[in-house]
Structure formats: C-alpha cells, structure tokens
C-alpha cells in the first residue's frame, strides 16, 4: 500500500477580519484539523483577541511581517523592524513566541534562494523561513476556492509528487471561509490526510 499523502493548511494575512477567522476556526475544529496562521503584526495590534483565539483553538501563530511589504527589496534595518515588531506584538497578545516567518508574496523566502538580509534577520530572531507548496490563489477574483481554483489546485497537487506533506496556502477572508468545508471534503475524497504544522 502506498503511503497516504498529506496536506498542512496555512492561512495568511490574519487575524482579521474576525468574522472570517471565526468561521475558519470553527470549520477546522469540526474537521479536527490543526493549521498555522501567518499573521500581520499591524492586524494583531488592532485585534489582539483574534490572535488569542487562534492559539486558544490549538493552532500555530507565525510571523508574516508587520505591514506586508516586499522584504526582498527592503533594507536589513527595515526587515528587522518588520519582523521584530511582529514577534513582540504576537508575544504580547498571545504569550507565544513565533518560530517561523513567511515573507509577504513569498519574496525572498524560496528554498536555496533566500534573500540574504531576510535570512540574516530571521536567524537573529530564531525564525525559520517557510513559503508554501500549493497556492490556492484564493485571493484572486473571484475570491475563495471555487471550481476554477480547485482545478488549478489539483494540477499543482498532481505535479508535486516529491514531498509527502504539502503546505497549502490560503488567506483569512470571508470567501475562503465560506468555501473551506467543501475544499476539505474534496481533499479527503482525493485521499489526502491532514497533518499538523511543524513547530
Ligand atoms: Zn500575505
């Protein structure tokens, strides 16, 4: 028997909007799925209790910068400010120290092509750099994970047979929250298991 393939869900740009986050959290709970959330420091500052609810439901909270700039084009000082401020606000809001960073747009974060300033600052802050394997493109119009997106996701899943666990990128937004139960059903139908995110 071949080993079952696995996916890990990651949600970027949260924790706001709170309505979308809450719907996503309850869908994950219903399906016993643990996910990771790459949050923006500025959004955590606006809504610390939303950040707390991610942790309260047993998920991981990670660093996605303060204000979503292209860190590959930013100076070392700017990269440091973006990531450090976000570490601090996550810690203040949740008591958790984030262990991973996902740079906005994935810029500078692809393996073997890490942006040097980003790599240096990440090391200083004890953060490992993580992009994704499967892009749901849920941010593209029409937003969410409708049939057009599913087709594209299937192609990516079929095209990536080297890894046993694939990280699937989504965003905290209402359309994704709405489509998530059906997306989970489809992934199960395709034979995927849901893995817990690594620390
Ligand atoms: Zn983002």
Boltz pocket constraint, residues with backbone or C-beta under 6 A from the ligand:
constraints:
  - pocket:
      binder: B
      contacts: [[A, 12], [A, 13], [A, 64], [A, 68], [A, 103], [A, 104], [A, 105]]
      max_distance: 6.0
